[in-house]
Amino acid sequence: MQSRPLDALCGWSGRIDEACSGMDIGILGGGIAGLSVALALHRQGHRVHVYERRTGPATMGAGVTLWPNAGFVLQELGVLQDVAAVGGRPVSVQRRDAAGESLGGLDITLLDRIMGYPTHTILRRDLQAVLLDHVARARIPVSFGHRAVAVALDDHGRAVARFENGTHTRPDLLIGADGRMNSVARSFVAGDNTPIYQGFVNWIGIAQADDALVSDIGIQDYWGRGDRFGCVAIRTDQVYWAAAQARPLPAATPATALQGEVMDLFAAWPEPVTRLIAATPARSIQRIAVHDLEPLDTWSRANVLLVGDAAHAPLPTSGQGACQALEDAWHLARYLDGNGCLHAALQRFTALRAPKAAKLAEQGRMFARGLFANDPETCRIRNERARASDPVRDAHAMAQGWSLGLPMADSIEQASTDGAGSLYRL
């Protein structure tokens, strides 16, 4: 990547020049955050290059639910139609206890109407493929097999990212979209910000069958004592799922043993739990020790900016990990579209994004604490509160929280968020 001379950048003292116009931008990480940022910044006229540590497209993870705030960004990026072609349109969330008794639910079609954009369920590999296809159409270069090993400032105060293969990049702006667990960019920006194990593991898988595995396209969420099973339909014959249990940080388990492990744990749970586990190829099941990050005071240092999980890695119980990565892309393009100082633009971007990301991360933690409680009385109260919740009020509260900072927010009816918006995360 060719970079403009350093004197084309604004100094970190905040003087105004043309630093935010037509930059060379390097992105560490070719996942959802990195690719969506690449598309958004390319559309603003920047020259973008993506560097991915893996030798090919990422396949980690089962699926994601793209709520309406993500639907807005996907439309803005011009990819919503392609996501819809390979994704599902869920109609509802149904909550149940481990015996199959109803704990209420959510009308997703109502939430979509309130927010004005659709919810989609999609396999992570399919979302990755859609984004990569659009990146290729835009002729944005993606260099696989580029594992960043260090980011450091050169003698002129500009960041240089060095890769394991001996190459390096020195762009006008370096964006760290390199994940939550081993982010080289986050180490440069924040120093010691070690991921925190939150006391539970997830088994994830994708069930596929010739016949229907579930009756409709929706989300089913089963709550136990210290454990949970959630399943999300793409089609009635294709369902991704996440089983979870509170436990100490586990040792590694051979992949071939994971299906038996999760089947034994959930053998007594109601259908379709065991049917979905059995319909999943054993070697494809993954077990993840779930970590998140403490909120950062700053997302940038010099000309390095963090986005996605590198900046804000919520628990899966937030339901907003991929959605917030997409929001980063949309907002960042707005702040880099102009002739202002780069440093000031990065500070304004962080000031807008950090409070919302931190709030959603804390909601994910709060929900996880209730979800994985083992005390019978605590679980009984949790379940009773879920049964008593008002699904219409909850939909309005979720819409209000998830639309914050987006253009749709002004048109959404204001609603109280007390006791709402934290019951439906998957």
C-alpha positions as CSV (number, residue, x, y, z in Angstrom):
1,M,0.0,0.0,0.0
2,Q,1.4,3.4,-1.0
3,S,1.0,6.1,1.7
4,R,0.9,9.9,1.3
5,P,3.7,11.9,2.9
6,L,3.4,12.4,6.6
7,D,2.9,16.2,6.2
8,A,-0.4,15.4,4.5
9,L,-1.7,14.2,7.9
10,C,-2.9,16.5,10.6
11,G,-0.6,16.7,13.7
12,W,-2.0,15.3,16.9
13,S,-2.3,18.9,18.2
14,G,-5.7,19.1,16.4
15,R,-5.0,21.6,13.6
16,I,-7.4,21.4,10.7
17,D,-6.3,20.2,7.2
18,E,-7.3,17.6,4.6
19,A,-6.3,14.5,6.6
20,C,-9.7,12.9,6.4
21,S,-10.1,13.1,2.6
22,G,-9.0,10.3,0.3
23,M,-6.8,8.4,2.7
24,D,-4.9,5.2,2.4
25,I,-6.4,2.9,5.0
26,G,-5.2,-0.5,6.2
27,I,-7.5,-2.8,8.1
28,L,-6.3,-5.6,10.3
29,G,-8.9,-8.3,10.2
30,G,-11.2,-9.6,7.5
31,G,-14.2,-10.5,9.6
32,I,-17.6,-8.8,9.8
33,A,-16.2,-5.6,11.3
34,G,-13.2,-5.4,8.9
35,L,-15.1,-6.1,5.7
36,S,-18.0,-3.8,6.5
37,V,-15.7,-1.0,7.5
38,A,-13.8,-1.6,4.2
39,L,-17.0,-1.3,2.2
40,A,-18.2,1.9,4.0
41,L,-14.9,3.7,3.7
42,H,-14.4,2.7,0.0
43,R,-17.8,4.2,-0.7
44,Q,-16.5,7.5,0.8
45,G,-13.5,7.5,-1.6
46,H,-10.8,6.2,0.6
47,R,-8.2,3.6,-0.7
48,V,-8.6,0.5,1.5
49,H,-6.6,-2.6,2.0
50,V,-7.7,-5.5,4.3
51,Y,-5.2,-7.8,6.0
52,E,-6.5,-11.1,7.4
53,R,-4.4,-13.5,9.5
54,R,-6.1,-16.6,8.3
55,T,-5.2,-18.2,5.0
56,G,-8.8,-18.0,3.8
57,P,-12.2,-16.6,4.8
58,A,-13.1,-17.1,8.5
59,T,-15.4,-20.0,9.3
60,M,-15.5,-19.6,13.1
61,G,-18.9,-19.4,14.6
62,A,-22.4,-20.7,13.7
63,G,-24.7,-17.9,12.9
64,V,-25.8,-14.4,13.8
65,T,-29.1,-12.5,14.2
66,L,-29.0,-9.2,12.4
67,W,-31.5,-7.0,14.2
68,P,-33.1,-4.0,12.5
69,N,-30.2,-1.6,13.4
70,A,-27.9,-3.9,11.5
71,G,-30.5,-4.1,8.7
72,F,-30.2,-0.3,8.3
73,V,-26.5,-0.5,7.9
74,L,-26.6,-3.4,5.5
75,Q,-29.0,-1.4,3.3
76,E,-26.7,1.6,3.5
77,L,-23.8,-0.6,2.4
78,G,-25.8,-2.0,-0.5
79,V,-25.7,-5.6,0.7
80,L,-29.1,-6.1,2.3
81,Q,-30.7,-7.8,-0.7
82,D,-27.9,-10.4,-0.8
83,V,-28.1,-11.0,2.9
84,A,-31.9,-11.6,2.5
85,A,-31.3,-14.1,-0.3
86,V,-29.3,-16.4,1.9
87,G,-30.7,-15.5,5.4
88,G,-34.0,-16.1,7.1
89,R,-36.7,-13.7,8.3
90,P,-37.6,-14.7,11.9
91,V,-41.1,-13.9,13.0
92,S,-40.8,-14.3,16.8
93,V,-38.8,-15.2,19.9
94,Q,-40.3,-17.9,22.1
95,R,-38.9,-18.3,25.6
96,R,-39.4,-21.5,27.6
97,D,-38.0,-23.1,30.7
98,A,-36.1,-26.4,30.7
99,A,-39.4,-28.3,31.0
100,G,-40.8,-26.6,27.9
101,E,-43.2,-24.3,29.8
102,S,-43.7,-20.9,28.1
103,L,-41.9,-17.8,29.5
104,G,-43.4,-15.4,27.0
105,G,-41.8,-14.0,23.9
106,L,-41.4,-11.3,21.3
107,D,-43.1,-10.5,18.0
108,I,-40.1,-9.7,15.8
109,T,-42.3,-8.5,13.0
110,L,-43.6,-5.8,15.4
111,L,-40.0,-4.8,16.3
112,D,-39.2,-4.6,12.5
113,R,-42.2,-2.4,11.9
114,I,-41.3,0.0,14.8
115,M,-37.6,0.3,13.6
116,G,-38.4,0.3,9.9
117,Y,-35.9,-2.3,8.9
118,P,-35.9,-6.1,8.8
119,T,-34.3,-8.7,11.1
120,H,-32.4,-11.5,9.4
121,T,-30.9,-14.7,10.7
122,I,-27.9,-15.9,8.8
123,L,-25.0,-18.3,9.0
124,R,-21.8,-16.5,9.8
125,R,-20.0,-18.1,6.8
126,D,-22.8,-16.9,4.5
127,L,-22.6,-13.3,5.9
128,Q,-18.9,-13.4,5.4
129,A,-19.3,-14.6,1.8
130,V,-21.7,-11.8,1.0
131,L,-19.4,-9.2,2.4
132,L,-16.4,-10.7,0.6
133,D,-18.3,-10.7,-2.7
134,H,-19.1,-7.0,-2.4
135,V,-15.5,-6.3,-1.4
136,A,-14.3,-8.1,-4.5
137,R,-16.8,-6.2,-6.7
138,A,-15.4,-3.0,-5.3
139,R,-11.9,-4.2,-6.1
140,I,-10.8,-3.7,-2.5
141,P,-7.7,-5.9,-2.0
142,V,-7.8,-8.5,0.7
143,S,-4.5,-10.1,1.7
144,F,-4.9,-13.4,3.5
145,G,-2.1,-15.0,5.4
146,H,-1.1,-11.7,7.0
147,R,-0.9,-12.2,10.7
148,A,0.0,-8.9,12.4
149,V,2.6,-9.5,15.1
150,A,3.3,-5.9,16.1
151,V,2.1,-2.3,15.8
152,A,4.6,0.4,16.6
153,L,5.2,4.1,15.8
154,D,8.0,5.0,13.4
155,D,10.3,8.0,13.9
156,H,7.7,10.3,12.5
157,G,4.9,9.2,14.9
158,R,3.0,7.1,12.3
159,A,1.9,3.5,13.1
160,V,3.5,0.6,11.2
161,A,1.9,-2.8,11.3
162,R,4.4,-5.7,10.9
163,F,3.2,-9.2,9.8
164,E,4.5,-12.6,10.5
165,N,5.4,-13.2,6.9
166,G,8.0,-10.3,7.0
167,T,5.9,-7.6,5.3
168,H,4.5,-4.4,6.8
169,T,2.1,-1.6,6.1
170,R,2.3,2.1,7.0
171,P,-1.0,3.6,5.9
172,D,-2.5,7.0,6.8
173,L,-5.0,5.3,9.1
174,L,-4.6,1.8,10.6
175,I,-7.8,0.2,11.7
176,G,-7.7,-2.7,14.2
177,A,-10.6,-5.1,13.5
178,D,-8.6,-8.1,14.7
179,G,-11.0,-9.5,17.3
180,R,-11.3,-9.8,21.1
181,M,-8.9,-12.5,22.1
182,N,-5.5,-11.7,20.5
183,S,-5.8,-8.2,19.1
184,V,-2.4,-6.7,18.2
185,A,-4.1,-3.3,17.5
186,R,-5.8,-3.3,20.9
187,S,-2.5,-4.0,22.6
188,F,-1.0,-1.0,20.9
189,V,-3.9,1.3,21.7
190,A,-4.8,0.2,25.2
191,G,-1.9,-1.9,26.6
192,D,-3.1,-4.5,29.0
193,N,-6.8,-5.1,28.4
194,T,-7.0,-8.9,28.8
195,P,-10.2,-10.6,27.8
196,I,-12.2,-11.8,30.9
197,Y,-13.8,-15.2,31.2
198,Q,-17.4,-14.7,32.3
199,G,-18.0,-18.1,33.8
200,F,-19.8,-20.0,31.1
201,V,-19.1,-22.0,27.9
202,N,-21.0,-22.1,24.6
203,W,-21.3,-25.1,22.4
204,I,-22.3,-24.0,18.9
205,G,-23.4,-25.9,15.8
206,I,-25.5,-25.9,12.6
207,A,-28.2,-28.5,12.3
208,Q,-29.2,-29.5,8.7
209,A,-31.7,-32.1,7.6
210,D,-33.8,-33.2,4.6
211,D,-37.0,-32.6,6.5
212,A,-38.1,-29.8,8.8
213,L,-36.3,-29.6,12.1
214,V,-38.5,-26.8,13.5
215,S,-42.1,-25.6,12.6
216,D,-41.3,-22.0,11.7
217,I,-38.6,-19.4,11.1
218,G,-38.0,-18.0,14.6
219,I,-35.9,-18.1,17.7
220,Q,-36.5,-20.5,20.6
221,D,-34.7,-19.8,23.8
222,Y,-34.8,-22.4,26.7
223,W,-33.7,-21.3,30.2
224,G,-32.5,-23.8,32.8
225,R,-30.6,-23.4,36.1
226,G,-27.1,-22.5,35.1
227,D,-27.6,-23.6,31.6
228,R,-29.4,-22.6,28.4
229,F,-30.2,-23.8,24.9
230,G,-31.0,-21.3,22.1
231,C,-31.8,-22.2,18.5
232,V,-32.3,-19.9,15.5
233,A,-33.8,-21.0,12.3
234,I,-32.5,-19.8,8.9
235,R,-35.0,-22.2,7.2
236,T,-37.1,-24.9,8.8
237,D,-34.5,-27.4,7.8
238,Q,-31.4,-25.3,8.7
239,V,-31.0,-24.1,12.3
240,Y,-28.0,-22.8,14.2
241,W,-27.9,-23.3,17.9
242,A,-25.9,-22.4,21.0
243,A,-25.9,-24.5,24.2
244,A,-24.4,-23.0,27.3
245,Q,-23.5,-23.9,30.8
246,A,-21.9,-22.1,33.8
247,R,-18.7,-23.8,34.7
248,P,-15.0,-23.1,35.6
249,L,-12.7,-22.4,32.7
250,P,-12.5,-25.8,31.0
251,A,-9.6,-27.7,29.6
252,A,-9.5,-28.6,25.9
253,T,-11.8,-31.4,24.8
254,P,-11.3,-33.3,21.5
255,A,-13.8,-32.1,18.8
256,T,-15.1,-35.7,18.3
257,A,-16.2,-35.8,22.0
258,L,-18.2,-32.5,22.0
259,Q,-21.4,-33.8,20.5
260,G,-21.7,-36.5,23.2
261,E,-20.8,-34.0,25.9
262,V,-23.6,-31.6,24.9
263,M,-26.1,-34.3,24.2
264,D,-25.6,-35.8,27.7
265,L,-26.0,-32.3,29.3
266,F,-29.3,-31.6,27.4
267,A,-30.7,-35.1,27.0
268,A,-33.8,-34.4,29.3
269,W,-34.6,-31.1,27.7
270,P,-37.7,-30.7,25.5
271,E,-37.7,-31.0,21.7
272,P,-36.3,-29.8,19.4
273,V,-33.1,-29.6,21.6
274,T,-31.8,-33.2,21.2
275,R,-33.1,-33.4,17.6
276,L,-31.0,-30.4,16.7
277,I,-27.9,-31.6,18.4
278,A,-28.2,-35.0,16.7
279,A,-28.7,-33.4,13.3
280,T,-25.4,-31.5,13.6
281,P,-22.2,-33.1,12.2
282,A,-20.1,-34.1,15.2
283,R,-16.8,-32.6,14.0
284,S,-18.4,-29.2,13.3
285,I,-19.5,-28.6,16.9
286,Q,-17.3,-26.1,18.7
287,R,-17.0,-25.3,22.4
288,I,-16.1,-21.7,23.3
289,A,-15.0,-20.4,26.7
290,V,-16.9,-17.1,26.6
291,H,-14.9,-13.9,27.3
292,D,-15.6,-10.2,27.0
293,L,-13.6,-7.0,27.6
294,E,-13.8,-4.1,30.0
295,P,-14.8,-0.9,28.3
296,L,-11.9,1.1,27.0
297,D,-11.2,4.7,27.9
298,T,-10.0,5.3,24.3
299,W,-10.4,3.5,21.0
300,S,-7.5,5.2,19.3
301,R,-3.8,6.1,19.6
302,A,-1.9,8.1,17.0
303,N,-3.4,7.0,13.7
304,V,-4.6,3.6,14.9
305,L,-8.4,3.1,15.6
306,L,-10.1,0.0,17.1
307,V,-13.5,-1.2,15.8
308,G,-15.7,-4.3,16.3
309,D,-14.7,-6.8,18.9
310,A,-11.2,-5.2,19.2
311,A,-12.9,-2.1,20.6
312,H,-16.0,-3.5,22.3
313,A,-16.5,-7.3,22.7
314,P,-19.8,-8.0,24.3
315,L,-21.0,-11.3,25.5
316,P,-23.2,-13.3,23.1
317,T,-26.0,-12.6,25.5
318,S,-26.0,-9.0,24.3
319,G,-27.3,-10.1,20.9
320,Q,-25.5,-7.1,19.4
321,G,-21.9,-8.1,18.6
322,A,-22.3,-8.2,14.8
323,C,-24.8,-5.4,14.8
324,Q,-22.5,-3.1,16.7
325,A,-19.6,-3.9,14.3
326,L,-21.8,-2.9,11.4
327,E,-22.8,0.3,13.2
328,D,-19.1,1.1,13.6
329,A,-18.7,0.9,9.9
330,W,-21.5,3.3,9.1
331,H,-20.6,5.9,11.7
332,L,-16.9,5.8,10.9
333,A,-17.6,6.6,7.3
334,R,-19.6,9.6,8.4
335,Y,-16.8,11.0,10.5
336,L,-14.1,10.5,7.9
337,D,-16.1,12.1,5.1
338,G,-14.6,15.6,5.1
339,N,-11.6,17.8,5.4
340,G,-11.1,17.7,9.2
341,C,-8.3,16.6,11.3
342,L,-7.9,12.8,11.6
343,H,-7.2,12.8,15.3
344,A,-10.4,14.9,16.0
345,A,-12.5,12.7,13.8
346,L,-11.4,9.6,15.6
347,Q,-12.1,11.2,19.0
348,R,-15.6,12.3,17.9
349,F,-16.3,8.8,16.5
350,T,-15.3,7.2,19.8
351,A,-17.3,9.7,21.9
352,L,-20.4,8.7,20.0
353,R,-19.9,5.0,19.8
354,A,-18.3,4.1,23.2
355,P,-21.3,4.9,25.5
356,K,-23.7,2.8,23.4
357,A,-21.3,-0.1,23.1
358,A,-20.5,0.0,26.8
359,K,-24.2,0.0,27.7
360,L,-24.9,-3.0,25.5
361,A,-21.9,-4.9,26.9
362,E,-23.1,-4.3,30.5
363,Q,-26.6,-5.4,29.5
364,G,-25.1,-8.6,28.2
365,R,-23.3,-9.2,31.4
366,M,-26.4,-8.5,33.5
367,F,-28.5,-10.9,31.4
368,A,-25.8,-13.6,31.7
369,R,-25.7,-13.3,35.5
370,G,-29.5,-14.0,35.7
371,L,-29.5,-16.6,32.9
372,F,-26.7,-18.7,34.5
373,A,-27.9,-18.4,38.1
374,N,-28.1,-21.8,39.9
375,D,-30.2,-20.7,42.9
376,P,-33.7,-22.1,42.4
377,E,-35.4,-19.1,43.9
378,T,-33.4,-16.7,41.8
379,C,-34.4,-18.7,38.7
380,R,-38.0,-18.8,39.7
381,I,-38.1,-15.0,40.1
382,R,-36.3,-14.5,36.8
383,N,-38.8,-16.8,35.0
384,E,-41.8,-15.1,36.6
385,R,-40.6,-11.7,35.5
386,A,-40.2,-13.0,32.0
387,R,-43.7,-14.3,31.9
388,A,-45.1,-11.0,33.2
389,S,-43.3,-8.8,30.7
390,D,-45.3,-6.8,28.2
391,P,-44.1,-7.9,24.7
392,V,-45.3,-4.7,23.0
393,R,-43.6,-2.4,25.6
394,D,-40.5,-4.6,25.3
395,A,-40.4,-4.2,21.5
396,H,-40.6,-0.4,21.8
397,A,-37.8,-0.4,24.5
398,M,-35.6,-2.5,22.4
399,A,-36.2,-0.3,19.4
400,Q,-35.3,2.8,21.4
401,G,-32.1,1.3,22.7
402,W,-30.9,-0.3,19.5
403,S,-31.7,2.7,17.3
404,L,-29.7,5.1,19.4
405,G,-27.4,7.2,17.3
406,L,-29.0,6.1,14.0
407,P,-31.3,8.2,11.7
408,M,-34.3,6.0,12.6
409,A,-34.1,7.0,16.3
410,D,-36.1,10.2,15.8
411,S,-39.1,8.4,14.4
412,I,-39.3,5.7,17.0
413,E,-41.8,6.1,19.8
414,Q,-40.2,6.8,23.1
415,A,-40.7,4.1,25.7
416,S,-39.3,3.3,29.2
417,T,-36.6,0.6,29.3
418,D,-37.1,-0.4,32.9
419,G,-37.1,-4.1,33.0
420,A,-37.1,-4.4,29.2
421,G,-34.8,-5.0,26.3
422,S,-32.6,-7.6,28.1
423,L,-34.8,-10.7,27.8
424,Y,-34.3,-11.7,24.2
425,R,-30.6,-11.8,23.5
426,L,-29.2,-14.7,21.6
